Amino acid sequence: MIDTRLPHRELSAGLVVLHHDGERLRLLCLRTFEDWDFPKAPVADDSEGLDVAIAQTRVAMGLEDLAFPWGEDHRDTVASDDGRVSRYFLAESKSSDVVLRLPADADAEEDYAYAWVTFDEAEDLLPPRLALVLDWALRRVSRPAKSS
């Protein structure tokens, strides 16, 4: 008999934070050990993904001035073999001033870093599983944002 149940899905939510530095648009990337990603955190069953993503970015990166001109539009990654999925929302920050706050259980400061990068640089930096998210973000910022 074929098992038709859906695999367990563990969801994380994060923000693709954009900042225009006066010359070009940049994205905030976070390195944890050897892996680059966007700021994200696991979503508890009773939590909203966007709320988790905003809270994590504020706590981990010290960014408070986040705006959401694209609303709650988001993009999910393809589920990994173990069912993990990451959901990303687009945010804008007028500031590039990041205060990287390490997790309480962090062993070494050098295991964490951040970088403001262009879309081309992000393509080289981020893992292939985030290519769909990066392409989506580029398409979204190329179109007018929703008016508030």
TIZABA-100358 format. One record per atom (N, C-alpha, C): atom name; z, y, x; residue in one letter. Coordinates in steps of 0.02 Angstrom, whole numbers, plus 32768, in hexadecimal, padded with zeros to 4 digits. Example, Ala and Ser with C-alpha at 12.3 -4.5 7.8 and 13.67 -1.06 7.14 Angstrom:
! residues 2
N,8186,7EE4,8294,A
CA,8186,7F1F,8267,A
C,8186,7F5B,8294,A
N,8162,7F90,8282,S
CA,8165,7FCB,82AC,S
C,818A,8002,8285,S
//
This chain:
! residues 148
N,8000,7FC5,802A,M
CA,8000,8000,8000,M
C,8000,803E,802D,M
N,7FDB,8072,8019,I
CA,7FD6,80B0,803F,I
C,800D,80DF,8028,I
N,802F,80FD,8059,D
CA,8063,812E,804A,D
C,8043,8171,803C,D
N,8047,8189,7FFE,T
CA,8028,81C8,7FEA,T
C,8058,8203,7FE9,T
N,8096,81F8,7FFC,R
CA,80C6,822F,7FFD,R
C,80B3,8262,8032,R
N,80C1,82A0,8023,L
CA,80B5,82D5,8054,L
C,80E9,82D0,808B,L
N,80D6,82DE,80C9,P
CA,8107,82DD,80FF,P
C,8139,8315,80F6,P
N,8175,830B,8112,H
CA,81A8,833F,8111,H
C,818B,837D,8133,H
N,8197,83B7,8117,R
CA,817C,83F4,8132,R
C,81B5,8422,8147,R
N,81BA,842F,8186,E
CA,81EC,845D,81A1,E
C,81C9,849F,81AE,E
N,81E0,84D5,818D,L
CA,81BF,8515,8190,L
C,81E5,8546,81BC,L
N,81C0,8568,81E7,S
CA,81D9,85A2,820C,S
C,81B1,85DE,81F6,S
N,81CE,8619,81FB,A
CA,81AA,8656,81E9,A
C,81B1,8689,8220,A
N,817B,86AD,822C,G
CA,817B,86DF,8261,G
C,814E,871A,8251,G
N,8150,874A,827E,L
CA,8127,8787,8277,L
C,80F6,878E,82B0,L
N,80B9,87A0,829E,V
CA,8089,87B7,82CF,V
C,8091,8803,82CD,V
N,80B5,881E,82FF,V
CA,80C4,8865,8300,V
C,808E,8889,8327,V
N,8072,88BC,8307,L
CA,803C,88E4,8325,L
C,8056,892A,8337,L
N,803D,8943,836E,H
CA,804F,8987,8383,H
C,8012,89A7,83A3,H
N,8002,89E4,838E,H
CA,7FCA,8A08,83AE,H
C,7FE8,8A33,83E5,H
N,7FD3,8A27,8422,D
CA,7FF0,8A4A,845B,D
C,7FCD,8A8B,846D,D
N,7FA2,8AA3,8440,G
CA,7F7D,8AE0,844D,G
C,7F36,8AD2,8464,G
N,7F2C,8A97,847F,E
CA,7EE9,8A83,8495,E
C,7ECF,8A47,846F,E
N,7EFB,8A16,8464,R
CA,7EE6,89DA,8441,R
C,7F20,89B8,841E,R
N,7F0E,898A,83F3,L
CA,7F3F,8964,83CD,L
C,7F5B,892C,83F9,L
N,7F9C,8924,83F6,R
CA,7FBD,88EF,841D,R
C,7FE8,88C4,83EF,R
N,7FF3,8886,8403,L
CA,801C,8856,83DE,L
C,8058,8844,8408,L
N,8090,883A,83E7,L
CA,80CD,8827,840A,L
C,80D2,87DB,840F,L
N,80D4,87C2,844B,C
CA,80DB,877A,8457,C
C,811D,876D,847A,C
N,813B,8735,846A,L
CA,817C,8721,8485,L
C,8175,86DF,84AA,L
N,8191,86DD,84E7,R
CA,8191,869E,850D,R
C,81D7,8680,850D,R
N,81DA,8641,84F9,T
CA,8217,861A,84FC,T
C,8209,85E0,852B,T
N,8228,85E0,8564,F
CA,821A,85B0,8599,F
C,81D1,85B8,85AD,F
N,81A7,8586,85A3,E
CA,8160,858B,85B6,E
C,8132,859C,857C,E
N,814D,859E,853F,D
CA,8124,85A5,8503,D
C,8122,85EC,84E8,D
N,80E5,8605,84DD,W
CA,80DB,8647,84BF,W
C,80CF,863F,8474,W
N,80E9,866D,844D,D
CA,80E3,866B,8405,D
C,80F1,86B2,83EC,D
N,80F5,86B9,83AB,F
CA,810C,86F7,838C,F
C,8155,86EC,8379,F
N,817C,8721,8371,P
CA,81C2,8717,835D,P
C,81C5,86F1,831A,P
N,81ED,86BC,8318,K
CA,81F3,8694,82DB,K
C,8235,866F,82DA,K
N,8247,8654,829F,A
CA,8285,862E,8297,A
C,827B,85FC,825E,A
N,82A4,85C7,825D,P
CA,82A0,8597,8226,P
C,82B4,85B8,81E3,P
N,8294,85A0,81AD,V
CA,82A2,85B9,816A,V
C,82CD,8586,8146,V
N,8308,859B,8130,A
CA,8333,856F,8108,A
C,8315,8567,80C3,A
N,8326,8532,80A1,D
CA,8309,8523,805F,D
C,8311,855C,802D,D
N,8347,8581,8031,D
CA,8353,85B6,8000,D
C,833F,85FC,8019,D
N,831B,85FF,8050,S
CA,8308,8640,806D,S
C,82BE,864E,8062,S
N,82AE,868E,8063,E
CA,8268,86A5,805F,E
C,824D,86AC,80A6,E
N,8211,8694,80B2,G
CA,81F3,8696,80F4,G
C,81EF,86DC,8112,G
N,81DA,870C,80EA,L
CA,81D4,8750,8104,L
C,8218,876C,8119,L
N,824B,8760,80F1,D
CA,828E,8778,8102,D
C,82A6,875A,8144,D
N,829A,871A,814D,V
CA,82AE,86F8,818B,V
C,8288,8715,81C6,V
N,8246,871F,81BE,A
CA,821D,873A,81F4,A
C,8233,8780,8209,A
N,8242,87AA,81D7,I
CA,8259,87EF,81E6,I
C,829C,87ED,820A,I
N,82CB,87C6,81F0,A
CA,830D,87C2,820F,A
C,8309,87A9,8256,A
N,82E1,8775,8263,Q
CA,82DB,8759,82A6,Q
C,82BD,878C,82D7,Q
N,828B,87B0,82C0,T
CA,826B,87E2,82EC,T
C,829B,881B,82FB,T
N,82C1,882F,82CA,R
CA,82F3,8864,82D6,R
C,8329,884D,8306,R
N,8342,8810,82FC,V
CA,8378,87F6,8326,V
C,835F,87E7,836D,V
N,8328,87C2,8373,A
CA,8310,87AB,83B4,A
C,82EE,87E1,83DD,A
N,82CD,8810,83BB,M
CA,82A4,8840,83DF,M
C,82BE,8888,83D9,M
N,82EE,8893,83AD,G
CA,830A,88D6,83A5,G
C,82DD,8907,8383,G
N,82A8,88F0,8361,L
CA,827A,891D,833E,L
C,8293,8929,82F7,L
N,829E,8968,82E7,E
CA,82B8,897A,82A5,E
C,8283,899C,8279,E
N,8252,89BB,8298,D
CA,8222,89E5,8272,D
C,81E4,89BE,825B,D
N,81EE,8985,823D,L
CA,81B7,895B,8228,L
C,819A,8972,81E6,L
N,8158,8976,81E2,A
CA,8135,8988,81A4,A
C,8106,894E,8193,A
N,80F6,8948,8153,F
CA,80CD,8910,813C,F
C,8092,8929,8112,F
N,8062,894B,8133,P
CA,8029,8966,810E,P
C,7FFC,8930,80F0,P
N,8002,88F3,8106,W
CA,7FDA,88BC,80EB,W
C,8002,8893,80B8,W
N,803B,88AD,80A4,G
CA,8064,888C,8072,G
C,8080,884A,808B,G
N,8085,881A,805F,E
CA,80A2,87D8,8070,E
C,806C,87A4,8081,E
N,8030,87BB,808E,D
CA,7FFB,878D,80A2,D
C,8013,8767,80DF,D
N,8002,8727,80E3,H
CA,8019,86FE,811B,H
C,7FE7,86C8,812A,H
N,7FF1,86A8,8164,R
CA,7FC7,8670,817A,R
C,7FF5,863A,8196,R
N,7FE9,85FC,8180,D
CA,800F,85C3,8199,D
C,7FE7,859F,81CF,D
N,800B,8582,81FE,T
CA,7FEB,8556,822F,T
C,7FDE,8513,820E,T
N,7FB4,84EB,822D,V
CA,7FAA,84A7,8217,V
C,7FEA,8481,8228,V
N,7FFE,8454,81FC,A
CA,803B,842E,8207,A
C,8034,8402,8245,A
N,8069,8400,826D,S
CA,8069,83D4,82A7,S
C,8077,838D,828F,S
N,8073,835D,82BC,D
CA,807D,8317,82AA,D
C,80C1,830B,828A,D
N,80F3,8332,829E,D
CA,8136,8328,8281,D
C,8142,8354,8243,D
N,810E,8375,822A,G
CA,8113,839B,81EC,G
C,8127,83E4,81F5,G
N,812F,83FC,8232,R
CA,8142,8442,823C,R
C,8107,8470,822E,R
N,8115,84A6,820A,V
CA,80E4,84D9,81F9,V
C,8104,851C,8208,V
N,80DC,854A,8224,S
CA,80F4,858E,822E,S
C,80CB,85BD,8202,S
N,80EE,85EB,81E1,R
CA,80CE,861D,81B5,R
C,80D7,8661,81D5,R
N,80A0,8686,81DC,Y
CA,80A3,86C7,81FB,Y
C,808C,86FE,81CC,Y
N,80AF,8737,81CF,F
CA,80A1,8772,81A9,F
C,808D,87A9,81DA,F
N,8067,87DA,81C4,L
CA,8053,8812,81EF,L
C,8082,884D,81E5,L
N,8099,8869,821B,A
CA,80C3,88A4,8219,A
C,80A9,88D7,824B,A
N,80BC,8914,8240,E
CA,80A9,894A,826D,E
C,80E8,896C,8286,E
N,80E8,897E,82C6,S
CA,8120,89A2,82E3,S
C,8106,89E1,8304,S
N,8125,8A1A,82F5,K
CA,8112,8A58,8317,K
C,812C,8A5A,835E,K
N,815E,8A32,836B,S
CA,817E,8A31,83AC,S
C,816B,89F1,83D2,S
N,8167,89F8,8413,S
CA,815D,89BC,843D,S
C,819D,89AD,8464,S
N,81D3,89D0,8453,D
CA,8212,89C7,8476,D
C,8235,8988,845D,D
N,8231,8954,8484,V
CA,824F,8913,8473,V
C,8290,890B,849A,V
N,82C2,88F3,8478,V
CA,8301,88E0,8499,V
C,8307,8895,848F,V
N,82F2,886F,84C1,L
CA,82F2,8827,84BC,L
C,833A,880D,84BC,L
N,834C,87ED,8486,R
CA,8390,87D2,847F,R
C,838C,8786,8483,R
N,83AD,876B,84B4,L
CA,83AA,8723,84C0,L
C,83D6,86FE,848E,L
N,83C2,86C0,847C,P
CA,83EC,8697,8450,P
C,8430,868C,8471,P
N,8463,8682,8448,A
CA,84A7,8678,8461,A
C,84AC,863C,8491,A
N,8483,8609,8486,D
CA,8486,85CD,84B0,D
C,8455,85CF,84EB,D
N,8438,860A,84F9,A
CA,8408,8610,8530,A
C,842A,8604,8573,A
N,840B,85DB,859C,D
CA,8426,85CB,85DE,D
C,8412,85FF,8613,D
N,83D4,8616,860F,A
CA,83BC,8643,8643,A
C,838E,8679,8626,A
N,8399,86B6,863B,E
CA,8372,86EE,8623,E
C,8327,86E6,8632,E
N,8317,86C7,866B,E
CA,82D1,86C0,867E,E
C,82AA,868E,8652,E
N,82CE,866A,8626,D
CA,82AC,863C,85F8,D
C,828D,8661,85BD,D
N,8298,86A3,85B7,Y
CA,8280,86CA,857E,Y
C,825E,8709,8597,Y
N,8227,871B,8576,A
CA,8203,8758,8587,A
C,81DA,876D,854B,A
N,81C1,87AB,854C,Y
CA,8194,87C2,8519,Y
C,815C,87E9,853A,Y
N,8126,87F3,8514,A
CA,80ED,881A,852D,A
C,80C8,8837,84F2,A
N,80B2,8876,84F9,W
CA,8084,8894,84CA,W
C,803E,8888,84E5,W
N,8015,8864,84C1,V
CA,7FD4,8850,84DA,V
C,7F9C,8861,84A8,V
N,7F60,8867,84C1,T
CA,7F26,8871,8496,T
C,7F14,882E,8474,T
N,7EE8,8831,8444,F
CA,7ED1,87F3,8424,F
C,7EB1,87C4,8457,F
N,7E89,87DF,8484,D
CA,7E69,87B5,84B7,D
C,7E9D,8795,84E5,D
N,7ECF,87BB,84F9,E
CA,7F04,87A0,8523,E
C,7F2D,876B,84FE,E
N,7F39,8777,84BD,A
CA,7F5F,8748,8494,A
C,7F3A,8706,848F,A
N,7EF8,8709,848B,E
CA,7ED0,86CC,8487,E
C,7EDA,869F,84C4,E
N,7EE1,86BF,84FE,D
CA,7EED,8699,853C,D
C,7F36,8682,8543,D
N,7F63,86A9,8528,L
CA,7FAB,869D,8530,L
C,7FC8,866A,84FF,L
N,7FB4,866F,84C0,L
CA,7FD1,8646,848B,L
C,7FB4,85FF,848A,L
N,7FDA,85CF,8472,P
CA,7FC1,858A,846F,P
C,7F8A,8583,843A,P
N,7F5F,8551,8440,P
CA,7F27,8548,8412,P
C,7F3C,8543,83C8,P
N,7F79,852A,83BA,R
CA,7F8F,8523,8374,R
C,7F94,8567,8351,R
N,7F98,859E,8378,L
CA,7F9D,85E0,835A,L
C,7F5A,8604,8354,L
N,7F23,85E2,8367,A
CA,7EE1,8601,8363,A
C,7ED0,8617,831C,A
N,7EE0,85ED,82EB,L
CA,7ED3,85FF,82A5,L
C,7EF9,863E,8290,L
N,7F36,8644,82A7,V
CA,7F60,867E,8297,V
C,7F44,86BC,82B9,V
N,7F31,86B6,82F7,L
CA,7F14,86EE,831C,L
C,7ED3,8706,82FC,L
N,7EA8,86D7,82E9,D
CA,7E68,86E9,82C8,D
C,7E76,870B,8285,D
N,7EA6,86F0,825F,W
CA,7EB8,870E,821F,W
C,7ED2,8755,8229,W
N,7EFD,875F,825A,A
CA,7F1A,87A2,8267,A
C,7EE2,87D3,8279,A
N,7EB4,87BE,82A2,L
CA,7E7D,87EA,82B6,L
C,7E52,87FD,827A,L
N,7E43,87CC,824F,R
CA,7E1D,87DB,8212,R
C,7E43,880B,81E4,R
N,7E83,8801,81DD,R
CA,7EAC,882C,81B1,R
C,7EAF,8873,81CA,R
N,7EB9,887D,820B,V
CA,7EBE,88C1,8224,V
C,7E7A,88E4,8227,V
N,7E45,88BD,8223,S
CA,7E02,88DA,8222,S
C,7DEF,88F5,81DD,S
N,7E15,88DF,81AA,R
CA,7E0B,88F8,8165,R
C,7E40,892C,8156,R
N,7E32,8958,8127,P
CA,7E66,898A,8114,P
C,7EA5,8968,80FA,P
N,7EDE,8984,810B,A
CA,7F1E,896B,80F2,A
C,7F26,897E,80A9,A
N,7F52,895B,8086,K
CA,7F61,896B,8041,K
C,7F83,89AF,803F,K
N,7F72,89D7,800D,S
CA,7F94,8A18,8008,S
C,7FD7,8A0F,7FE7,S
N,8008,8A35,7FFF,S
CA,804D,8A2E,7FE5,S
C,8059,8A59,7FA9,S
//
